[in-house]
Amino acid sequence: MTEQPGDGVAFVGCEFHYHADKPPVGRNPTTIDYKTPRPVVINGKRVTTIDVHAHCVVMDVVPLVAGCPEFDAKKSAPSTKKDPLDNLETRLKDMDAMGIDMQALSVYLYHHFHWAERDLAAQVTRLQNEKLTEICEAHPDRFVALGTVSLQHPDLAAEQLEYNVKKLGHRGTMIDTSINGDELSNPKFHPFWAKAEELEALVFIHPSHFAEGADRLKGKGFLGNIIGNPLNTTIALAHLIYEGTLDRFPDVKILGAHGGGLLPSYIGRYDHGHDSNDRGGRGDEKKKPSEYLQQIYIDTLVYNTENLEHLIRECGVSQVVLGTDYPAGMANLNPIEHLLSTPGLSEADIEDICYRTAEKLLKIRN
C-alpha cells in the first residue's frame, strides 16, 4: 500500500494479484464509483495507466460563438462543473481516484462547431488547440492532446492537423462520426485522411447522438446515448470499410469510441454479407470486414466484464486501450477493476491495454 498525498487528500493505491484463471475482481464491478486509486500495482509491479477517452471544454471560445444562432439553438454550454479546463484540481484528484496516470484530452463534440464558416472555424479551433497545448505543457506527466480540426472544411482540417502535430505537440485529433450529413468515407475528406496517415496521427472517432433516429430514440432510458452513440460509431466505421477508405489509407490510425460501437460484437454478420454478397453485401473492401478490426483500435468503455472479454477475443489485445469518457455522466469511474475482472489475460496483456499500446499510438515514448 502506498500513498500519494495532495491538498489534504491521500490516495491509497491497492495492489492486485491477477491470475488468468482467477481474476482479483468479481465480474461486473461498479462503473459509477471510484475503487482503484493510483498507483496501480499488479503482481508487485507498478503499472502505468493511460486513458485515451477523456474530454474537456475550452470555455474561452464561448464569446466567439455566443452570438451565433447555431450555437444558441444547440444549447452548447457545458453542463458540469468538471468540464472546464480551469478546474484542474478536481480533474487531477479524480484521475488519482480512478487510478489514471495520464489522459489524452479531447474537446466535447458539441464544441466542434461544424456549422462555422471558414474564418470563424479557424479562429475557434486555433484557440481551443492552443489552450490544450498550454495545459499539456503545464502537466506533461498527466496530459497529452487530441486536438480539434474543422472537418467541415477538409483542406483546412488537414492544415490544422499538421499544425497541431508539428507546432503544438498534439498526438492526433478527435472527430465526429459524420460531418453535416457527410460520411467520413466521402472522398471530400480524403485530404484529411491522407494527412493523418502521413503524420501518423491518431484519429479518435467519437459519436454524437444519432440524429437520424432521434424520433425513435425519444422517451425514457437516454436512448439517444445508450443506443444512438454506439450505433453512430458503427455506421461510420462500416462506411470506412465498405467504401474502401481503409484500403486507400491502410496505415491511418483510427480509434473507435465505446468499444468501436457495435462493429466488433456483430462482425460475423458483416463477414457473411461480404462472402455471400447477398443484395450487395460486399462493397469496395479488399478483405473480409473482420480483417479490418486489425486496423482499428478500440477503447475498453463497454462497462461489463462479458462485453470486454468478448471485445478482446474479437479484436485482440493489441487493439484495445483504456477509455473512461471522463467527465461525462456515462464515464466508467472504475476502469482498472473493470479490466482486471476479465479472465484470461497475461501480465503483458494487462500492461498493453493499460499503457503500452496507448504509448505507441500517442507517441508518448519513442
N, C-alpha and C positions, 0 to 999 in steps of 0.2 A: 504494500500500500504506500503510495506516495502522495504528497500534497503540493498544490500549486496555489499559494495564497494570492489574493488580489482584491484590493478595496474592501477588506474585511470579510471576504468570502473565500473559503477554502474548498477547492475541488479535489476530491479524493478519487484517484484512479483505481479501478479494480482490476485484478489480474484474472484472466480466463485460462482455463486448461481445456483446450479443444482437442478432441479426438474425432476422426471422421465418422466412427460408428456410434459416438456418444457426444453430441454437441453439449456445451456447458449451459445452454439456454433452452428452455422448453419451446415447443412450436408456437408460433404466432404470439410473440411477446408484444407488449403495448407499443403503439407507434405514436402515442399522444403525450407521453411523459418522458422526461429526461431520466435515463437509467445508467448511462455508461460515460462518466466524466473522463476527461484527459487526466493522465496519459493512459492510452490503451496498451495493455501488456498481455500478450498471448503466449502461453507456454514459456514464460520467463523472458520474452523478448519484447522490447518496446516497438510498437508498430505505428508508423506514421499514417494519418488518415486525411484524405483529400476529398472534399465534397465538390463535385462538378456542377451541381444543380442548386444554386443559391442566388437569390435575387436581391435587388436594391432599387431605390428610386433616387434620381438626382433632382432634387427639388428646385435647383437653380434654373431649370429650363421652364418652369411654370409661367413666369412673367412673359416669356417669349411667345407662348401659345394661348395664354388665358383669354385673349380677345378673339380667338378664332372660333367660329360657330361649331366646327367639328370637335374641338376639344371640349367645349361646354356640353355638347349633345351627348358625348360619350361618358361624361362624368368621370373623367380620368384621374381625379385626385387620389392619392394613396389612401388606403383605408385603415392602416395600422401604424401605431407609433414606432414600430420596429423597422419600418420600411426605409425612412430616410438615412442616408449615409452619415448624417451628423450625429446619429445615435450609436456610435461605435462601441461605447462602453457596454451597452446592453447586448449588442451583437456578439462581442468577444466573450462575454460571460456565457451567453447561450451556446456559442461554439464550444467553449470549455465543457459545459454541462452535457453536450451531445457527444463529446469525445472527438470533435473535429479539430484538426490542426490547421487546415487551410481550406479556404473556399475560393472557387472560381466565380467571381461576381459577374452577373448579367442583369441588365435592366429589365424590369417588368415589361411585358409586351404592350400594355396599354400606354406606355410612354415611348413607343417606337414611332408613332405619328405617321403612319403610312399614307395619310391624306395630305401631308405637307408638300407644297410645291418646292422646287429645287433649292432656291436660296434659303428658305426657312428651314428646310430639312438639313441642309449643310450646316447651318448655324447651330441648330439644336443638337444635332448629332455630335458636332465637334465639342460642344460644351460638355455633353454627357461623357464622352470618351476621355476628355482631359481630366474631369473630376474622378473618374475611375482610376486613371493613372496616378493622380495625386494620392488617393487612398492606398493604392498598392505600393507606392514608393515609401509611404509613411509606415507601412506594416508589411514589409516584403516577406516575412516569415508566415503571414496569415492569409494574404490575399494575392490572387492574380486576376487579370481582367479578361472577360469575353465581351468585347465592346459591341456597339451598335453600328449598323450601316443603314443607309436609306435605300432599301432594296426596291422601292417603287421607281427609283432611277438607277437601273442596273449598272450603267457605266460609272456613275458617281459612287455606288456601293463598292465597286471594285477598287476605285481610287481610295475610298475611305478605309477599306480593309488593309490595303498596302500601307497607308499612313499609320493606321493604328498599330500594326505589327512592327513596322520598321522604325517608326519615330516614337511611339508611345509605349512600346513594350508589351502590347496585348498578345494573348496567346490564340486568339480566334475571335469568333463573333457568335451571337445568338440571333436567330431569325425566326419568323413566324412560319407556319405550315403552308400558307399561301399569301399572296400579296395582291390585295384589291381584286380578288377573284381569279387571279392567275396562279396556276400551279407552279411549284418550284422547278418542275421539269420543262417549263416553257422555254423555247430557245432564246427568248429575250434575256433570260438570266444566265446564259452560257458565259458571258464575260466575267460574271461574278464567280461562277464555279471554276473557271479556268484560273482566276487569280487565287482563289482559296487553295487549289491544288498546287499552284506554283509556290505559294508561300508556306505550304504545309501547315496551314492554319486550321484549327478545329472549328467546324460549323455545327453549332448546337441548335437543333431544330426543336422548337418548343411550341406547343399548340395554344391557341386561344379557343374559347368556346365555339362549338360547331354551329356557326350562324345559319347555315343552310337547313339545319334541322331544328332551329330554335323553337318553332311552334310545338313540335312533338316532344321537346325536352322541357317544356314548361311544367310547372306543378311541383310537387314535393320531391325531396331527395337530391336536390342540387345536381340534376341530371345533365345540365349543360357542362358541368365539370366532370362528374363521375363517368358519364358515357361520352360526352362531347369531346373532351380533351384527348383521351386515347384514340378515339375514332379519327380525329383530325390528323394526328400524327401518322396513323395507319395509312390514311389516304395519301398523304404527302410522300411517305416512303415508297408506297406501292407505285405511284406515278414515276418516281425516280428510277425504279427498277424497270417497269414496263415500257417507259418511253425511251429507254436506253441511256439515260443520263449517267448512271453509274458505270456504264461501259465506256462512254465518251470521256469520263473523268475518273478512271479507276483508282487513282491514288488520293482522291479527296477524302478528308477525314470528317465523317459525319457522326454526330452523337444524337440519338433519338431519345427524347424525354419520356419519363414514366414507363421505363422498360421497353421503349420502342413501340408504345401503343399496343395494338392487338396483333401486329405482324408476327412476332416470334411464336405466339401462342396458337396461331392458326395457319402456320406456314405450310402444312401439308395440303391444305385446300389450294393454295397458290401453285404448288408443285403439280397437283393433279390437273389444274386448268392449263398449265404450261405443257404437260405431257400429252393431254388429250386434245388440246386446242378446241375444247367444246365452246361453240359460239364465240370464237375469237378469244379464248382464254390465254392465248400466247400473244405477247406484244413484240417489242423490238429487243427484248432482253436476249443476251447471247448465252445465258446459263439458266439453270433452274433457279427460281426465286430463292430457295433456301440457301443457295451458294452465296447470295449477296449478303447474307447475315454476317459473313466474314469481312464485309466491307463497312459494316455499320456497328458502331459502339452504342451501348445502351446503359442506362443507369439502373440502380437497384430499387427504384421507387415503385414497387409493386405491393408493398405493405404486408403481405403474409408469407409464411415460410413455404407453402406449397407453390405459390406463384414464383417466388425467387428460385426455388430448386428447379422448377421446370424451365425458367428462363436461362439458367446456367447450363442446363442439359442441351437446350436447343441452340444456343448461341456460342457456348464455350466460355470458359473463364476469361480467355484473352480479350473478350469483347465487353466485359462488364466492369463498371466503375461505380463508386459510391455516389448517391444523389439523395438529397433531403427535401428540396423545394422550400427551404427556409427563406423567409419567414412567413410564407403563405399559410393559410388555415389548413391546407392539405399536407403540410410538412410532416415527414416522419422524424420525430424528435428522438428516436431511439434506433438509429441506423446500424450501430455496431451489434447490438443484441439481435437485431433482425438478421444480419448476415450470419452471425455465429449460431443462430438456431437452425441453420441449414446443414444437413448431414452430407458427408461425402467429400468434404474439402480437405486439401492438404494445407500445411502451413504456407507453402509457396502460393497456393491458390488464394488464400486469405490476404496475403501481402500484395498479390497482383491486384485484387479487387480494391483493397484499401488505398493503395498508393502507386504501385509500380506502373500500371497501365496509364493512370492519370498523369504521372510524371512525364511519361513519354509523349502523351498527346499534348500536354500543356508546356512541354519543353522546360520543365522546372529544373531538371538536372540534365546536363548534356554529357 
